[in-house]
Amino acid sequence: MIRAVVFDIGETLISDDRGWGAWADWLGVSRHTLSALVGAVVAQGRDNADALRLVRPDIDVEAERAAMERAGRGEALDESDLYPDVRPSLAALRASGVRVVVAGNQTARAAELLRALDLPVDALATSGEWGVAKPAPEFFARTVELAGVAADEVLYVGDHPQNDVGPAQSAGLRTAHLRRGPLGHLWADGEEARAADWRVGSLAELVDVVRAE
């Protein structure tokens, strides 16, 4: 039985377009160039931030992020960053009686911005607040604590097979791979994505998943 559904954030609830666009503008390269570099490092199985290092090899990402904040060009999120199926799907899941939680690899600032959107969720946390990030087992232990139910009663939903599906399953959670964003599409037919308990193309499909359980 699924008693809690936990959502990844980037390319699950929100589009990453704004964030990468801000980085491209800050580093003085075209948005297309940085987007292509992100795709290249993702295809190689590297960290997303390696795309920034290809533009500026000596970059200190956190120091640069702080400089962007001081310049008034830091992180920003609003309703337009949410995928269209987010609010109705989260609300429908809550109405079905399950606990709805958000937990993903984002900064503490992103958590503040997400809370300001007043999403229909019961709890929300980010790796920046916890000091531990996916795919570390500790992240999923914290996720289960936040969900407030047994691990095998938690469904974790995300687009990244290596960060979301595999480690969540290793921690005893149920999993749904979402075919969304570059990672979700690139590895949709890969072994790790196919190992998910469910594979979906929209968050709206999760309502039927929960009901069937």
MARDRENTOR-791164 format. One line per 8 residues: number of its first residue (from 0); their letters; for each residue y, z, x of N, C-alpha, C, CB. Coordinates in nm, 4 decimals, m for minus. Glycine has a CB too. Example, Ala and Ser with C-alpha at 12.3 -4.5 7.8 and 13.67 -1.06 7.14 Angstrom:
// residues 2
0) AS) m0.5690,0.7800,1.3190,m0.4500,0.7800,1.2300,m0.3300,0.7800,1.3200,m0.4473,0.9046,1.1308; m0.2250,0.7080,1.2850,m0.1060,0.7140,1.3670,0.0030,0.7870,1.2900,m0.0598,0.5725,1.4084;
// end
This chain:
// residues 213
0) MIRAVVFD) m0.1203,0.0000,0.0845,0.0000,0.0000,0.0000,0.1250,0.0000,0.0878,0.0007,0.1231,m0.0955; 0.2212,m0.0827,0.0535,0.3479,m0.0873,0.1260,0.4480,0.0029,0.0551,0.4020,m0.2334,0.1362; 0.4977,0.1030,0.1253,0.5941,0.1957,0.0667,0.7323,0.1831,0.1298,0.5444,0.3379,0.0812; 0.7419,0.1078,0.2402,0.8714,0.0857,0.3059,0.8728,m0.0526,0.3696,0.8995,0.1953,0.4131; 0.9835,m0.1212,0.3556,1.0029,m0.2517,0.4212,1.1194,m0.2364,0.5180,1.0303,m0.3677,0.3157; 1.0930,m0.2689,0.6444,1.1940,m0.2547,0.7498,1.2322,m0.3932,0.8009,1.1415,m0.1651,0.8668; 1.3628,m0.4166,0.8127,1.4116,m0.5480,0.8522,1.4731,m0.5471,0.9912,1.5128,m0.5977,0.7521; 1.4352,m0.6464,1.0706,1.5080,m0.6834,1.1915,1.6488,m0.7260,1.1463,1.4334,m0.7996,1.2723;
8) IGETLISD) 1.7389,m0.7467,1.2418,1.8772,m0.7790,1.2049,1.9140,m0.9241,1.2383,1.9733,m0.6842,1.2759; 1.9245,m0.9563,1.3675,1.9678,m1.0896,1.4073,1.8724,m1.1984,1.3624,1.9840,m1.0957,1.5556; 1.9215,m1.2982,1.2934,1.8469,m1.4110,1.2389,1.7398,m1.3687,1.1388,1.7832,m1.4884,1.3510; 1.7506,m1.2452,1.0898,1.6710,m1.1999,0.9758,1.7656,m1.1666,0.8612,1.5827,m1.0762,1.0134; 1.8631,m1.0791,0.8892,1.9654,m1.0469,0.7895,2.0940,m1.1242,0.8142,1.9942,m0.8974,0.7898; 2.1303,m1.1382,0.9415,2.2569,m1.2040,0.9735,2.2351,m1.3242,1.0643,2.3532,m1.1053,1.0397; 2.3219,m1.4219,1.0517,2.3230,m1.5359,1.1432,2.3888,m1.4939,1.2738,2.3972,m1.6577,1.0805; 2.3351,m1.5414,1.3843,2.3925,m1.5088,1.5149,2.5024,m1.6057,1.5570,2.2839,m1.5074,1.6195;
16) DRGWGAWA) 2.5401,m1.6983,1.4693,2.6382,m1.8008,1.5056,2.7698,m1.7405,1.5542,2.6645,m1.8917,1.3868; 2.8213,m1.6430,1.4811,2.9511,m1.5859,1.5166,2.9456,m1.5205,1.6552,2.9951,m1.4828,1.4106; 2.8410,m1.4441,1.6797,2.8309,m1.3727,1.8065,2.8242,m1.4649,1.9269,2.7106,m1.2844,1.8051; 2.7381,m1.5664,1.9194,2.7284,m1.6587,2.0317,2.8537,m1.7441,2.0450,2.6065,m1.7476,2.0160; 2.9167,m1.7754,1.9325,3.0425,m1.8504,1.9384,3.1502,m1.7718,2.0091,3.0893,m1.8874,1.7989; 3.1547,m1.6410,1.9836,3.2541,m1.5558,2.0494,3.2302,m1.5514,2.2005,3.2503,m1.4132,1.9907; 3.1029,m1.5439,2.2389,3.0713,m1.5436,2.3822,3.1123,m1.6761,2.4472,2.9204,m1.5182,2.4041; 3.0852,m1.7874,2.3816,3.1213,m1.9179,2.4373,3.2717,m1.9284,2.4571,3.0723,m2.0310,2.3460;
24) DWLGVSRH) 3.3486,m1.8859,2.3572,3.4945,m1.8910,2.3677,3.5434,m1.8014,2.4804,3.5598,m1.8495,2.2349; 3.4828,m1.6850,2.4934,3.5250,m1.5895,2.5972,3.4945,m1.6420,2.7376,3.4555,m1.4539,2.5761; 3.3794,m1.7064,2.7527,3.3386,m1.7565,2.8846,3.3972,m1.8941,2.9159,3.1872,m1.7632,2.8928; 3.4639,m1.9544,2.8189,3.5303,m2.0820,2.8451,3.4384,m2.2017,2.8505,3.6035,m2.0737,2.9717; 3.3284,m2.1964,2.7721,3.2402,m2.3131,2.7630,3.2321,m2.3534,2.6161,3.0967,m2.2825,2.8219; 3.1872,m2.4736,2.5904,3.1770,m2.5174,2.4522,3.0662,m2.4399,2.3811,3.1506,m2.6692,2.4450; 3.0831,m2.4248,2.2520,2.9812,m2.3541,2.1741,2.8482,m2.4281,2.1774,3.0274,m2.3362,2.0294; 2.8557,m2.5598,2.1792,2.7331,m2.6394,2.1874,2.6598,m2.6110,2.3188,2.7655,m2.7903,2.1751;
32) TLSALVGA) 2.7344,m2.6025,2.4278,2.6722,m2.5770,2.5581,2.5989,m2.4432,2.5582,2.7782,m2.5792,2.6697; 2.6654,m2.3384,2.5134,2.6005,m2.2083,2.5145,2.4828,m2.2045,2.4177,2.7007,m2.0989,2.4797; 2.4975,m2.2689,2.3037,2.3872,m2.2747,2.2081,2.2652,m2.3419,2.2696,2.4302,m2.3492,2.0815; 2.2881,m2.4509,2.3432,2.1782,m2.5215,2.4079,2.1133,m2.4350,2.5156,2.2277,m2.6529,2.4686; 2.1941,m2.3592,2.5883,2.1400,m2.2711,2.6921,2.0582,m2.1579,2.6316,2.2531,m2.2138,2.7776; 2.1046,m2.1055,2.5185,2.0268,m2.0023,2.4496,1.8904,m2.0594,2.4107,2.1026,m1.9499,2.3235; 1.8908,m2.1796,2.3561,1.7650,m2.2435,2.3197,1.6738,m2.2634,2.4393,1.7916,m2.3763,2.2537; 1.7325,m2.2991,2.5528,1.6523,m2.3230,2.6725,1.5851,m2.1955,2.7222,1.7390,m2.3818,2.7825;
40) VVAQGRDN) 1.6619,m2.0861,2.7292,1.6017,m1.9624,2.7804,1.5001,m1.9059,2.6817,1.7104,m1.8578,2.8095; 1.5263,m1.9245,2.5523,1.4305,m1.8792,2.4511,1.2989,m1.9550,2.4666,1.4879,m1.8989,2.3083; 1.3084,m2.0861,2.4849,1.1878,m2.1674,2.4999,1.1085,m2.1280,2.6238,1.2242,m2.3150,2.5065; 1.1766,m2.0748,2.7239,1.1110,m2.0303,2.8466,1.0604,m1.8868,2.8373,1.2061,m2.0428,2.9629; 1.0834,m1.8236,2.7231,1.0390,m1.6866,2.7049,1.1255,m1.5846,2.7759,0.8995,m1.6730,2.7518; 1.2492,m1.6210,2.8052,1.3408,m1.5315,2.8759,1.4314,m1.4580,2.7780,1.4251,m1.6099,2.9771; 1.5015,m1.3577,2.8294,1.5949,m1.2813,2.7488,1.7140,m1.3681,2.7091,1.6420,m1.1567,2.8248; 1.7635,m1.3494,2.5854,1.8786,m1.4273,2.5384,1.9977,m1.4183,2.6326,1.9200,m1.3807,2.4008;
48) ADALRLVR) 2.0188,m1.2986,2.6897,2.1350,m1.2775,2.7759,2.1301,m1.3639,2.9015,2.1449,m1.1314,2.8150; 2.0130,m1.4166,2.9342,2.0042,m1.5065,3.0507,2.0876,m1.6319,3.0299,1.8581,m1.5454,3.0779; 2.1151,m1.6675,2.9047,2.2019,m1.7823,2.8782,2.3421,m1.7555,2.9303,2.2061,m1.8141,2.7277; 2.3886,m1.6306,2.9161,2.5205,m1.5940,2.9677,2.5211,m1.5989,3.1201,2.5612,m1.4537,2.9185; 2.4096,m1.5609,3.1811,2.4005,m1.5602,3.3274,2.3942,m1.7010,3.3847,2.2784,m1.4813,3.3722; 2.3487,m1.7964,3.3046,2.3508,m1.9355,3.3499,2.4939,m1.9877,3.3559,2.2657,m2.0239,3.2570; 2.5792,m1.9360,3.2689,2.7205,m1.9752,3.2698,2.7947,m1.9004,3.3798,2.7861,m1.9478,3.1323; 2.7678,m1.7692,3.3913,2.8341,m1.6869,3.4918,2.7294,m1.5985,3.5581,2.9483,m1.6010,3.4288;
56) PDIDVEAE) 2.6731,m1.6437,3.6702,2.5599,m1.5748,3.7327,2.5837,m1.4275,3.7651,2.5235,m1.6453,3.8575; 2.7057,m1.3888,3.7942,2.7330,m1.2506,3.8336,2.7785,m1.1637,3.7161,2.8386,m1.2481,3.9423; 2.7599,m1.2084,3.5941,2.8136,m1.1370,3.4793,2.7473,m1.0003,3.4594,2.7969,m1.2210,3.3544; 2.8291,m0.9009,3.4292,2.7820,m0.7703,3.3824,2.8039,m0.7735,3.2318,2.8589,m0.6472,3.4529; 2.6965,m0.7943,3.1569,2.7093,m0.8207,3.0132,2.7794,m0.7068,2.9402,2.5720,m0.8441,2.9518; 2.7415,m0.5824,2.9689,2.8015,m0.4699,2.8975,2.9491,m0.4525,2.9343,2.7245,m0.3412,2.9279; 2.9813,m0.4717,3.0621,3.1212,m0.4613,3.1036,3.2040,m0.5718,3.0380,3.1332,m0.4692,3.2576; 3.1459,m0.6890,3.0280,3.2172,m0.8011,2.9665,3.2341,m0.7779,2.8164,3.1423,m0.9336,2.9921;
64) RAAMERAG) 3.1317,m0.7187,2.7541,3.1412,m0.6871,2.6113,3.2544,m0.5877,2.5857,3.0073,m0.6302,2.5594; 3.2670,m0.4894,2.6758,3.3743,m0.3902,2.6632,3.5110,m0.4565,2.6811,3.3558,m0.2767,2.7670; 3.5193,m0.5527,2.7732,3.6451,m0.6241,2.7946,3.6838,m0.7047,2.6706,3.6341,m0.7168,2.9169; 3.5858,m0.7624,2.6044,3.6116,m0.8364,2.4815,3.6662,m0.7434,2.3735,3.4835,m0.9058,2.4326; 3.6088,m0.6234,2.3645,3.6573,m0.5256,2.2668,3.8027,m0.4889,2.2947,3.5695,m0.3992,2.2688; 3.8337,m0.4640,2.4229,3.9712,m0.4253,2.4586,4.0701,m0.5363,2.4279,3.9797,m0.3886,2.6067; 4.0224,m0.6598,2.4371,4.1095,m0.7746,2.4114,4.1174,m0.8095,2.2631,4.0607,m0.8951,2.4893; 4.0522,m0.7290,2.1796,4.0534,m0.7569,2.0368,3.9638,m0.8720,1.9970,4.1919,m0.7853,1.9924;
72) RGEALDES) 3.8657,m0.9010,2.0820,3.7756,m1.0124,2.0544,3.6301,m0.9649,2.0553,3.7960,m1.1253,2.1577; 3.6110,m0.8414,2.0135,3.4779,m0.7815,2.0141,3.3946,m0.8209,1.8931,3.4894,m0.6320,2.0203; 3.2872,m0.7469,1.8756,3.1935,m0.7766,1.7675,3.2610,m0.7713,1.6311,3.0768,m0.6792,1.7711; 3.2184,m0.8620,1.5449,3.2707,m0.8654,1.4080,3.1602,m0.9138,1.3156,3.3970,m0.9577,1.3973; 3.1581,m0.8577,1.1972,3.0626,m0.8992,1.0946,3.1304,m0.8873,0.9593,2.9321,m0.8133,1.0997; 3.1048,m0.9819,0.8732,3.1488,m0.9681,0.7350,3.0464,m1.0342,0.6448,3.2896,m1.0302,0.7140; 3.0768,m1.0403,0.5183,2.9805,m1.0916,0.4204,2.9322,m1.2321,0.4541,3.0421,m1.0914,0.2820; 3.0181,m1.3118,0.5160,2.9817,m1.4502,0.5465,2.8725,m1.4602,0.6520,3.1032,m1.5263,0.5927;
80) DLYPDVRP) 2.8484,m1.3532,0.7270,2.7440,m1.3552,0.8295,2.6050,m1.3286,0.7727,2.7750,m1.2532,0.9361; 2.5975,m1.2771,0.6508,2.4687,m1.2493,0.5886,2.4055,m1.3783,0.5376,2.4848,m1.1483,0.4736; 2.2733,m1.3893,0.5516,2.2038,m1.5002,0.4879,2.2080,m1.4796,0.3360,2.0562,m1.5113,0.5394; 2.2117,m1.5879,0.2594,2.2301,m1.5764,0.1143,2.1239,m1.4942,0.0415,2.2332,m1.7119,0.0553; 2.0023,m1.4879,0.0963,1.8954,m1.4162,0.0263,1.8934,m1.2663,0.0559,1.7623,m1.4757,0.0630; 1.9844,m1.2184,0.1409,1.9770,m1.0797,0.1864,2.0035,m0.9797,0.0743,2.0756,m1.0572,0.2984; 2.1211,m0.9837,0.0157,2.1547,m0.8828,m0.0859,2.0580,m0.8838,m0.2049,2.2965,m0.9056,m0.1359; 2.0333,m1.0004,m0.2648,1.9429,m0.9983,m0.3808,1.8017,m0.9530,m0.3458,1.9369,m1.1355,m0.4433;
88) SLAALRAS) 1.7532,m0.9896,m0.2287,1.6164,m0.9528,m0.1901,1.6055,m0.8039,m0.1606,1.5718,m1.0335,m0.0678; 1.7018,m0.7488,m0.0885,1.6991,m0.6059,m0.0596,1.7113,m0.5242,m0.1878,1.8116,m0.5689,0.0377; 1.7994,m0.5698,m0.2766,1.8169,m0.4988,m0.4026,1.6896,m0.5045,m0.4869,1.9347,m0.5574,m0.4807; 1.6241,m0.6190,m0.4894,1.5004,m0.6335,m0.5672,1.3891,m0.5460,m0.5104,1.4554,m0.7806,m0.5697; 1.3821,m0.5361,m0.3786,1.2805,m0.4513,m0.3169,1.3041,m0.3042,m0.3510,1.2798,m0.4709,m0.1647; 1.4288,m0.2618,m0.3445,1.4603,m0.1228,m0.3820,1.4246,m0.0980,m0.5280,1.6104,m0.0921,m0.3578; 1.4537,m0.1943,m0.6125,1.4242,m0.1793,m0.7548,1.2741,m0.1708,m0.7803,1.4838,m0.2955,m0.8336; 1.1951,m0.2287,m0.6896,1.0491,m0.2246,m0.7047,0.9918,m0.0900,m0.6620,0.9842,m0.3364,m0.6232;
96) GVRVVVAG) 1.0753,m0.0047,m0.6019,1.0320,0.1302,m0.5681,0.9999,0.1552,m0.4230,0.9156,0.1629,m0.6463; 1.0187,0.0553,m0.3355,0.9915,0.0773,m0.1934,1.1191,0.1203,m0.1214,0.9334,m0.0504,m0.1285; 1.1011,0.1884,m0.0099,1.2144,0.2282,0.0728,1.2552,0.1073,0.1576,1.1787,0.3524,0.1632; 1.3827,0.0777,0.1615,1.4339,m0.0385,0.2346,1.5146,0.0107,0.3545,1.5216,m0.1297,0.1421; 1.4745,m0.0365,0.4733,1.5293,0.0136,0.5992,1.5676,m0.1040,0.6882,1.4275,0.1059,0.6714; 1.6704,m0.0856,0.7691,1.7107,m0.1852,0.8693,1.7006,m0.1211,1.0061,1.8559,m0.2385,0.8430; 1.6303,m0.1874,1.0999,1.6190,m0.1376,1.2368,1.5965,m0.2553,1.3296,1.5039,m0.0338,1.2500; 1.6946,m0.2827,1.4166,1.6831,m0.3975,1.5051,1.7542,m0.3766,1.6362,1.7365,m0.5196,1.4384;
104) NQTARAAE) 1.7398,m0.4739,1.7240,1.8040,m0.4703,1.8555,1.9489,m0.5163,1.8433,1.7272,m0.5591,1.9571; 2.0361,m0.4204,1.8223,2.1790,m0.4483,1.8138,2.2541,m0.3299,1.8740,2.2235,m0.4744,1.6655; 2.3816,m0.3488,1.8961,2.4645,m0.2433,1.9532,2.4963,m0.1358,1.8496,2.5938,m0.3022,2.0092; 2.5475,m0.0232,1.8994,2.5931,0.0823,1.8084,2.7102,0.0315,1.7235,2.6349,0.2093,1.8881; 2.7943,m0.0521,1.7816,2.9063,m0.1096,1.7069,2.8555,m0.1963,1.5913,2.9963,m0.1930,1.8005; 2.7497,m0.2727,1.6159,2.6934,m0.3562,1.5100,2.6442,m0.2698,1.3947,2.5785,m0.4429,1.5645; 2.5891,m0.1523,1.4273,2.5439,m0.0608,1.3214,2.6610,m0.0180,1.2342,2.4751,0.0633,1.3821; 2.7752,0.0125,1.2959,2.8945,0.0503,1.2191,2.9374,m0.0630,1.1265,3.0102,0.0878,1.3138;
112) LLRALDLP) 2.9372,m0.1839,1.1796,2.9803,m0.2996,1.1010,2.8848,m0.3260,0.9855,2.9906,m0.4238,1.1898; 2.7550,m0.3100,1.0095,2.6569,m0.3319,0.9040,2.6704,m0.2265,0.7944,2.5152,m0.3304,0.9619; 2.6936,m0.1020,0.8350,2.7107,0.0034,0.7339,2.8337,m0.0231,0.6477,2.7224,0.1415,0.8013; 2.9358,m0.0822,0.7076,3.0577,m0.1122,0.6325,3.0342,m0.2191,0.5255,3.1679,m0.1578,0.7277; 2.9271,m0.2974,0.5415,2.8953,m0.3993,0.4415,2.8274,m0.3391,0.3186,2.8059,m0.5064,0.5026; 2.7879,m0.2127,0.3293,2.7294,m0.1411,0.2159,2.6111,m0.2174,0.1563,2.8353,m0.1171,0.1083; 2.5161,m0.2496,0.2413,2.3957,m0.3189,0.1957,2.3098,m0.2253,0.1106,2.3145,m0.3721,0.3161; 2.2295,m0.2791,0.0205,2.1419,m0.1956,m0.0624,2.0192,m0.1483,0.0164,2.0972,m0.2733,m0.1878;
120) VDALATSG) 2.0412,m0.0576,0.1118,1.9339,m0.0054,0.1956,1.9354,0.1470,0.1926,1.9474,m0.0571,0.3406; 1.8227,0.2054,0.2294,1.8097,0.3508,0.2323,1.8409,0.4097,0.3687,1.6707,0.3907,0.1912; 1.8266,0.3308,0.4745,1.8551,0.3795,0.6098,1.8788,0.2604,0.7011,1.7387,0.4681,0.6638; 1.9574,0.2836,0.8060,1.9913,0.1764,0.8991,2.0123,0.2363,1.0382,2.1186,0.0993,0.8519; 1.9558,0.1720,1.1397,1.9752,0.2158,1.2780,1.9582,0.0966,1.3705,1.8757,0.3292,1.3156; 2.0160,0.1075,1.4903,2.0039,0.0007,1.5896,1.9557,0.0578,1.7226,2.1388,m0.0723,1.6081; 1.9089,m0.0322,1.8061,1.8614,0.0077,1.9388,1.9732,0.0714,2.0201,1.8042,m0.1132,2.0138; 2.0970,0.0246,1.9979,2.2099,0.0814,2.0702,2.2325,0.2270,2.0361,2.3344,0.0031,2.0415;
128) EWGVAKPA) 2.2025,0.2648,1.9135,2.2151,0.4044,1.8726,2.0989,0.4881,1.9250,2.2226,0.4146,1.7204; 1.9817,0.4285,1.9284,1.8618,0.5016,1.9701,1.8439,0.5089,2.1210,1.7409,0.4380,1.9097; 1.9012,0.4135,2.1930,1.8798,0.4089,2.3372,1.7439,0.3548,2.3755,1.8968,0.5449,2.3952; 1.6793,0.2835,2.2843,1.5509,0.2189,2.3113,1.5439,0.0932,2.2264,1.4300,0.3147,2.2811; 1.4900,m0.0132,2.2839,1.4924,m0.1433,2.2175,1.3526,m0.2027,2.2059,1.5835,m0.2393,2.2927; 1.3380,m0.2918,2.1102,1.2134,m0.3693,2.0995,1.1974,m0.4536,2.2257,1.2136,m0.4603,1.9711; 1.0753,m0.4725,2.2705,0.9471,m0.4413,2.2055,0.8861,m0.3062,2.2458,0.8487,m0.5499,2.2366; 0.9653,m0.2130,2.2969,0.9112,m0.0847,2.3421,0.8427,m0.0101,2.2275,1.0228,0.0022,2.4022;
136) PEFFARTV) 0.7274,0.0508,2.2529,0.6579,0.1277,2.1486,0.7458,0.2375,2.0901,0.5304,0.1891,2.2048; 0.8338,0.2951,2.1726,0.9211,0.4025,2.1248,1.0128,0.3554,2.0131,1.0043,0.4577,2.2394; 1.0534,0.2286,2.0192,1.1385,0.1745,1.9129,1.0652,0.1795,1.7794,1.1812,0.0294,1.9453; 0.9394,0.1398,1.7802,0.8651,0.1359,1.6546,0.8245,0.2755,1.6082,0.7417,0.0487,1.6696; 0.8088,0.3684,1.7011,0.7860,0.5071,1.6617,0.9085,0.5606,1.5878,0.7543,0.5950,1.7853; 1.0274,0.5287,1.6399,1.1507,0.5703,1.5727,1.1642,0.4999,1.4363,1.2741,0.5393,1.6621; 1.1204,0.3756,1.4310,1.1273,0.2997,1.3062,1.0412,0.3644,1.1978,1.0828,0.1546,1.3295; 0.9216,0.4064,1.2347,0.8329,0.4719,1.1389,0.8953,0.6032,1.0909,0.6938,0.4978,1.2022;
144) ELAGVAAD) 0.9563,0.6774,1.1832,1.0243,0.8014,1.1452,1.1351,0.7728,1.0436,1.0829,0.8717,1.2699; 1.2118,0.6670,1.0697,1.3218,0.6312,0.9805,1.2693,0.5877,0.8435,1.4067,0.5193,1.0427; 1.1553,0.5194,0.8433,1.0958,0.4736,0.7178,1.0460,0.5915,0.6348,0.9804,0.3761,0.7457; 1.0025,0.6978,0.7018,0.9620,0.8181,0.6308,0.8266,0.8116,0.5636,1.0621,0.8498,0.5302; 0.7434,0.7144,0.6039,0.6082,0.7021,0.5497,0.5131,0.6752,0.6658,0.5997,0.5880,0.4417; 0.3845,0.6718,0.6377,0.2861,0.6438,0.7428,0.3051,0.5022,0.7965,0.1421,0.6620,0.6892; 0.2693,0.4818,0.9232,0.2895,0.3521,0.9882,0.2236,0.2380,0.9117,0.2356,0.3561,1.1296; 0.1023,0.2608,0.8596,0.0320,0.1527,0.7901,0.0860,0.1272,0.6502,m0.1149,0.1843,0.7818;
152) EVLYVGDH) 0.1888,0.2032,0.6101,0.2564,0.1794,0.4826,0.3921,0.1131,0.5030,0.2736,0.3106,0.4064; 0.4215,0.0755,0.6292,0.5484,0.0112,0.6646,0.5254,m0.1374,0.6888,0.6113,0.0777,0.7900; 0.6073,m0.2202,0.6293,0.6070,m0.3641,0.6560,0.7299,m0.3960,0.7391,0.6051,m0.4477,0.5233; 0.7088,m0.4464,0.8617,0.8222,m0.4840,0.9473,0.8406,m0.6347,0.9395,0.7998,m0.4381,1.0958; 0.9651,m0.6768,0.9142,0.9979,m0.8173,0.8918,1.0920,m0.8659,1.0012,1.0617,m0.8376,0.7521; 1.0548,m0.9742,1.0694,1.1419,m1.0277,1.1728,1.1078,m1.1701,1.2100,1.1357,m0.9416,1.2944; 1.1983,m1.2327,1.2864,1.1828,m1.3733,1.3242,1.1171,m1.3933,1.4598,1.3162,m1.4403,1.3242; 1.1086,m1.2867,1.5404,1.0672,m1.2987,1.6805,0.9228,m1.2498,1.6973,1.1628,m1.2182,1.7729;
160) PQNDVGPA) 0.8271,m1.3397,1.7179,0.6880,m1.2966,1.7285,0.6641,m1.1932,1.8392,0.6006,m1.4163,1.7524; 0.7251,m1.2149,1.9571,0.7002,m1.1247,2.0693,0.7692,m0.9898,2.0541,0.7449,m1.1894,2.1971; 0.8846,m0.9877,1.9909,0.9586,m0.8625,1.9741,0.9249,m0.7912,1.8436,1.1070,m0.8895,1.9797; 0.8877,m0.8667,1.7423,0.8704,m0.8102,1.6094,0.7232,m0.7975,1.5686,0.9437,m0.8949,1.5087; 0.6532,m0.9088,1.5656,0.5169,m0.9084,1.5112,0.4191,m0.8325,1.6008,0.4681,m1.0513,1.4921; 0.4065,m0.8764,1.7259,0.3077,m0.8160,1.8152,0.3232,m0.6662,1.8352,0.3142,m0.8823,1.9467; 0.4407,m0.6206,1.8806,0.4573,m0.4773,1.9054,0.4533,m0.3923,1.7791,0.5867,m0.4536,1.9764; 0.4979,m0.4459,1.6664,0.4903,m0.3707,1.5410,0.3446,m0.3510,1.5006,0.5681,m0.4435,1.4286;
168) QSAGLRTA) 0.2636,m0.4562,1.5163,0.1213,m0.4432,1.4850,0.0540,m0.3433,1.5788,0.0516,m0.5799,1.4942; 0.0924,m0.3458,1.7061,0.0337,m0.2522,1.8019,0.0668,m0.1079,1.7653,0.0831,m0.2829,1.9435; 0.1815,m0.0883,1.6979,0.2227,0.0461,1.6563,0.1631,0.0846,1.5217,0.3744,0.0549,1.6495; 0.0819,m0.0041,1.4634,0.0139,0.0274,1.3386,0.0856,m0.0152,1.2126,m0.0093,0.1704,1.3321; 0.1964,m0.0909,1.2250,0.2715,m0.1364,1.1087,0.2135,m0.2669,1.0566,0.4202,m0.1539,1.1433; 0.2373,m0.2979,0.9298,0.2103,m0.4305,0.8753,0.3269,m0.5201,0.9166,0.1923,m0.4269,0.7178; 0.3064,m0.6514,0.9176,0.4122,m0.7403,0.9669,0.4269,m0.8659,0.8818,0.3841,m0.7796,1.1107; 0.5508,m0.9147,0.8788,0.5805,m1.0434,0.8163,0.6675,m1.1224,0.9132,0.6519,m1.0253,0.6768;
176) HLRRGPLG) 0.6234,m1.2418,0.9497,0.7045,m1.3284,1.0346,0.7911,m1.4172,0.9468,0.6156,m1.4138,1.1287; 0.9210,m1.4171,0.9767,1.0184,m1.4951,0.9006,1.0543,m1.6214,0.9769,1.1450,m1.4118,0.8715; 1.0323,m1.7346,0.9147,1.0662,m1.8631,0.9776,1.2149,m1.8886,0.9545,0.9784,m1.9814,0.9196; 1.2964,m1.8339,1.0460,1.4416,m1.8435,1.0331,1.5024,m1.8362,1.1725,1.4985,m1.7305,0.9409; 1.6076,m1.9135,1.1951,1.6730,m1.9111,1.3250,1.5895,m1.9814,1.4311,1.7005,m1.7681,1.3669; 1.6448,m1.9974,1.5520,1.5747,m2.0729,1.6566,1.4409,m2.0134,1.6954,1.6605,m2.0821,1.7782; 1.4320,m1.8809,1.7077,1.3055,m1.8181,1.7454,1.2019,m1.8315,1.6350,1.3271,m1.6712,1.7787; 1.2460,m1.8064,1.5129,1.1539,m1.8130,1.4004,1.0944,m1.9503,1.3814,1.2231,m1.7714,1.2753;
184) HLWADGEE) 1.1740,m2.0550,1.4070,1.1223,m2.1906,1.3930,1.0423,m2.2341,1.5157,1.2367,m2.2876,1.3689; 1.0897,m2.1993,1.6345,1.0238,m2.2447,1.7569,0.8799,m2.1973,1.7645,1.0999,m2.1965,1.8787; 0.8593,m2.0700,1.7280,0.7261,m2.0109,1.7433,0.6548,m1.9882,1.6113,0.7366,m1.8807,1.8164; 0.6974,m2.0563,1.5059,0.6398,m2.0334,1.3731,0.4901,m2.0623,1.3678,0.7112,m2.1188,1.2708; 0.4451,m2.1582,1.4456,0.3036,m2.1946,1.4422,0.2278,m2.1433,1.5635,0.2890,m2.3444,1.4331; 0.2919,m2.0541,1.6396,0.2263,m1.9975,1.7563,0.1271,m1.8886,1.7188,0.3291,m1.9425,1.8517; 0.0465,m1.8491,1.8153,m0.0596,m1.7518,1.7906,m0.0063,m1.6189,1.7398,m0.1390,m1.7292,1.9164; 0.1032,m1.5706,1.7977,0.1545,m1.4397,1.7573,0.2132,m1.4421,1.6165,0.2600,m1.3924,1.8560;
192) ARAADWRV) 0.2827,m1.5489,1.5818,0.3364,m1.5599,1.4460,0.2229,m1.5706,1.3452,0.4303,m1.6818,1.4339; 0.1190,m1.6455,1.3792,0.0064,m1.6623,1.2879,m0.0731,m1.5332,1.2713,m0.0848,m1.7730,1.3376; m0.0569,m1.4407,1.3662,m0.1267,m1.3123,1.3578,m0.0599,m1.2157,1.2598,m0.1339,m1.2484,1.4953; 0.0604,m1.2483,1.2132,0.1300,m1.1611,1.1179,0.0507,m1.1511,0.9883,0.2727,m1.2136,1.0894; 0.0652,m1.0399,0.9184,m0.0034,m1.0235,0.7907,0.0465,m1.1246,0.6886,0.0157,m0.8815,0.7377; 0.1762,m1.1559,0.6965,0.2345,m1.2564,0.6081,0.3301,m1.3425,0.6886,0.3074,m1.1903,0.4878; 0.3463,m1.4675,0.6455,0.4433,m1.5581,0.7051,0.5289,m1.6115,0.5912,0.3735,m1.6748,0.7854; 0.6607,m1.5910,0.6020,0.7498,m1.6254,0.4913,0.8664,m1.7103,0.5400,0.8021,m1.4985,0.4228;
200) GSLAELVD) 0.9228,m1.7852,0.4474,1.0389,m1.8669,0.4790,1.1663,m1.8143,0.4178,1.0164,m2.0066,0.4337; 1.1531,m1.7079,0.3367,1.2675,m1.6478,0.2700,1.2377,m1.5009,0.2453,1.3001,m1.7211,0.1373; 1.3421,m1.4192,0.2484,1.3244,m1.2771,0.2191,1.2843,m1.2552,0.0734,1.4529,m1.2000,0.2502; 1.3178,m1.3491,m0.0126,1.2837,m1.3372,m0.1539,1.1328,m1.3316,m0.1748,1.3428,m1.4535,m0.2322; 1.0567,m1.3908,m0.0846,0.9110,m1.3908,m0.0966,0.8511,m1.2518,m0.0791,0.8508,m1.4850,0.0052; 0.9258,m1.1613,m0.0168,0.8721,m1.0288,0.0109,0.8534,m0.9450,m0.1155,0.9630,m0.9563,0.1067; 0.9281,m0.9748,m0.2186,0.9137,m0.9007,m0.3440,0.7728,m0.9207,m0.3988,1.0199,m0.9462,m0.4480; 0.7234,m1.0432,m0.3958,0.5868,m1.0704,m0.4433,0.4835,m1.0093,m0.3492,0.5631,m1.2224,m0.4561;
208) VVRAE) 0.5126,m1.0098,m0.2195,0.4217,m0.9476,m0.1224,0.4022,m0.8004,m0.1553,0.4758,m0.9635,0.0214; 0.5117,m0.7300,m0.1783,0.5044,m0.5872,m0.2078,0.4342,m0.5624,m0.3403,0.6444,m0.5260,m0.2104; 0.4647,m0.6411,m0.4387,0.4018,m0.6243,m0.5703,0.2512,m0.6471,m0.5631,0.4643,m0.7206,m0.6719; 0.2090,m0.7427,m0.4823,0.0664,m0.7740,m0.4700,m0.0111,m0.6622,m0.4017,0.0477,m0.9034,m0.3928; 0.0601,m0.5812,m0.3237,m0.0048,m0.4712,m0.2522,m0.0206,m0.3495,m0.3425,0.0754,m0.4338,m0.1269;
// end
